[in-house]
Every structure is written in structure tokens, then in C-alpha cells.
Amino acid sequence: MKLSFIIPIYNAERYLAECLDSIYATSVDEDAFEVICVNDCSPDNSRRVVLEYQKTHKNLVLIDHTENKKAGGARNTGLLAAKGEYVWFVDADDTIEPYALKTVLEACEINDLDALCFNYALWFSGRKQEEHVFEKLQRVQKGADFLMDVFGDGIIYHLGYAVRAVYRRQVLMDNGIRFPEQLIYGEDTTFMAMGVMCGEHVLAVNDVLYNYRQDVATSSSAQLVDMKGERIYESIFRAGELVVALKDQAAKISMSLAN
């Protein structure tokens, strides 16, 4: 098993089929990957959509939560269940390009990568806006060097977006890298940076592989409208604590590398 897609599901019925279709549009044999859908007590018919796809795709796994754990908790559940050498977190309302999986697997295998980063496109009501964060091909580097070279002091502006990288599962497990649970906002604030920083072999490609829908909210973040102000602020402050911790760790690693 080369790669595990992990998809948290909450109120995803409208776009879930499009997401799954984009994954299964790949030319890669289905024995090489699995798709783990974690139903986070979704009140709509998302679960039924997954059951329909299971009839034709034997590598599709459905996990049902008995309590709502928000997007972070659902992703952690998928990570613990994953069997792939690499994991890719995909949101249920987003899609990947048809060539994405093949590109990712080839790059990871050729370079023995611990993490692979790539560009993405934002979609606003059918309008596509490509975001080329990685404007040129990077050489394979240690994760801390990669973050310093690519982001530098501006790393704080590029946090989040755990979906725009593929991670070696064992590196995440060995370093205890998980998503904070029960956060309504900012649960993936530092996950990408932490997953990259712990890697020994990290690379970025210039390809736009991921399509990030901006005009809907189908994950736990959709519950923001129903949340009291103090719960929203609690999530924001918790995300802020993670940012501070990340900056402190990055500074220590940078200092040790310089010496």
C-alpha cells in the first residue's frame, strides 16, 4: 500500500462524489492506494454516498464516529487506521487533479521522500486562481532547511493547508504529529510545517495538484455559525499557541543547524 487518502466527512453530501471521482480518475492501480472516509457524525446523506462507492471500489474504507470530534479528530482517526506508506489529507469538498497521485508517488519513490509539497488552486464559484507558493523546483533537503529556504521569516503566513503536502506516515507516527481535536477553527494551523520539519528528505514540485473550494464549508468549520463567541475565540487562541510553539521549535532547529 503506497498511499492512504484520508477524508473527514461532515455535511459533505453535495460535493463528496466529486471529490471521490477526482481520486478515482487516476491511472494508478487501486491496489496501490486506499481511501479512508471518516464520517464525523454527519447529519446528511454523506455516509450513503460512501456506501454507494464501496460497491465498485474495494479500496474504500468507511469509519463511523460515535461522537463528533471535528475535522482534527476525524483526520487523526484516519491516520491511525491508515496502511499506506504515505498519507494525503483531502477535504470532502475539494478535488485533486487526475495526474496528481501518479506525480506524487513517482516523486516520493525516486527521491525517498518523507514529505512532498505542491501547489494548489483556489476555486471561487467556478473561477480558478492558482497559488504558486513553490515557484520553482526545490532540491531535496532536510525539513528544517526546506522551511527556512522556502518560507523564511514569512512562514507564519503560509501555515495551515495540511492538504497541500503528502507525508510519510511513519514520520508522523514516530514524532507524535497529530491534529488538535475539538477545535472549530485552525486545527491544521501547524500540521503541515511540523510534518515537513521532521522529515529528512523533503521536496517541493511546481505542479498544481490540489483544488481548494472557497465558497462552501462542509467540514466541522461549517458549525461556526452555530457557535458561541467564546468557543470561537478558544479555538483561535489554541491555534495561536501552536504557532508560537512551532516558531520556538523552528528557531532551535535553525540554531543547531547553524552550529
N, C-alpha and C positions, 0 to 999 in steps of 0.2 A: 504494500500500500504506500504510494508515493505522497499523497496529499489528502488532507481532510478539509472540506469546506464546512464551516460552522455558521449556521444561520439562526439567530434569535428571532422568534416569531411572536408578535403581539399586534393584533389588528392589521394583519398583513394580507388579508384575503384579496384585496383589489390588485396587488402587484406581485404576489408571490409566484404565480405561474410564469410571469415574465422573467423573474429572477431565476427560477429553476430552468426555464427554457434556455437562457443565456449560458448557463453552466453546461447543460447537456448538448449544446450546439458545438462543443469542442470535438476535435478529431481524435482526441486521446481515448484509448480503450477504457471502459468503465471499471475494469478490474484494477486500474492504476490509481483510482481515487474513490472517495466516499463523500456523501453529502449528509451532514448531520443537521437536522432541523429540530430546534428546541422550542417546544410550544410552552410559552411562559404564561399559561392560563389565559390564552387569548379568548375573548368572548365572541368572536365572529367565527366564520367557517374556514379559517386558515388550516385547521387540522384536517378537515375533509379534503382540501386541496392536496396536502401531502399524501394522504392515503390514496388518492387517485394516481399520483405519480409513482407511488410504490408498486403499482400494478405492472408498470413497464420498466422500472429501474430498480434492480436488485441491490444497488449500492446506496440506496436512500434509506437513512435511519431516522426514525421519529422518536423523540424523547419528550415525555409529558411531565411538566412540573405540577406538583400538587399545591404549590403556593407560588404567588407571583414574586419573582426575585429580581425583576428589572433586567435591562439588557446585559449589565455586567454579570449578574448571576447566571443568566442563560448562556452566555459565552463561556463562563467557567465550567458549566455542566458539559457543554460540548467539548471543551478542551480535555477534560478528564476522561471522556468517552472515546476520544479520537484515537485512531490507529495509524494514521498517516505519519510519514517521516516529517512532513511539513504541514502547517495549518494555515488556512486563509479564512479570516473572519469577513463575512459578507452580510450586509444588511438586507432584509427581506424585500425592501422597496427599490433596491439597486440592481445593477446588472454588470456583467463582465463582458469583455469583447470575445468573439469566437476564437481568436488565436491566443487568448490570454493564458490559458492553462498550459498549452504546449510551450509558449515562450518562457513561462515561469519554471517549468520542470527542466527544460533544457539548460537554462541559466544556472539553476541550482545544482544540477548534476555536473556540468562542465567545470564549475568553479568551487564545488564542495562547499556551498554557502550555508551560513547559519541564518542569514536574513537577506531578502531581496526586496528592494524598494522600487517603486514605479510611479509614473504619473497617472493622473485621473482627470475626468471631465465632470463638470457640474452641469446639471440639467435643470433649466428653469422653464416650466410649461412648454416643453418640446424644444427649447433653444439650448444648444450645446456650447459650453465655454470650457476649453481645455486649460488645465492648470499644469504648466511645466515647471514644477518645483525642481526636478532633476533635469537641467537643460542639456547636459552632456553626459556621455558615458563615464562612469567613475571606475577607477581601478579597485580591485578587491582590497579591502582594508580591515583593520580591527574596528569594532563597532564604535568605540570612543573617538578614534581618529576620524572615522566617517562622519559622525555627528558634528565634530568641530570643523571639518573641511567644507561640508555641505551647508550647514546651518550657522555655525559660529555663534556669535552673541545673539543672533536672531532666532535661536531655536525655540524660544517661548512662543513665537508667532506661528510656529509650524507643529505645535503639539497636537495631540489628538489624531484623528484619522487612522485608527488602528487597521482599517481596511486597506490602506494603500501599501501594505507590505505583507510578505509571506515569511513565516518564521519556522525555524527548525523546532519541532515540538519538544525535543529533549532539552534544548537550551532553556525554554520557558519553564519546564518542569524542574530542572536542576537548580534554577535560580529563583524559584518560587514566584514567578511573574504571573499575576492574576489581575483580573478586573475587580475593582471595589464593588461590592454588592449593595443593593438597595439605594443607589444614587439615582435620582431622577435626571440629573444633568452632569455631564463631564466625566462619565465613568471610564472613558477611554483617553483621558487627558494626557497621561504619560505612558500608556502601554506601548505604543509604537517605539518611542525613544528608549524605553527600558529594554524592550525586546531586541532592538538594534545594538544598544550599548553593550549588552552581554555577549554578543557574537564575536567570534574570532575572525570570521570571513564574511564580510558584508559588501554588497554591491548594489548600485542603482542602475536601472536602464531608462532610456528616454521614452520608451513606449507608453502610450496611454492605454491602460489595461482595465480601468475601473470606471464605471459611470455612476455618479453620486447624485441621486434625485434630491432637489432642494425644496420642492413645493409641496411636499407631503410629510407627514410624521406618522409612521406605523409602528415604531418600537415603543418602549416604555416612555420615551420622551413625549409621546402624544398625551400622556397623563398630566403634563404641565398645566394645562388649562383647568384641571380639577384640583390642583394642589394649593394648599395654603402657602402664604408667603414665607413663613419660617422654614418650611420643608425645602423650598427652592433655594433659599439662602444657605441652608445647611449643606445642600449638595454643592453649591458654588464654593463655599469655604473649604469643604473637604477636597474638592478638586484643586483649590489653591494650595493646600497643604502638600499635595502630591507634587505640584510644580516646584515648590521650594525644596522638597526632599530630592527631587531629580536634579535640580541645579547644584545642590550641595554635593551630590554623588558625582556628577559630571566634573565639577571643579577638582575633586580629589583625584579622580582618574586622570584628568588632564595634567595635574601637577606631578603625579607619579610617572607618567609617560615622559614628561619633560626632563625628569631627573634620570 
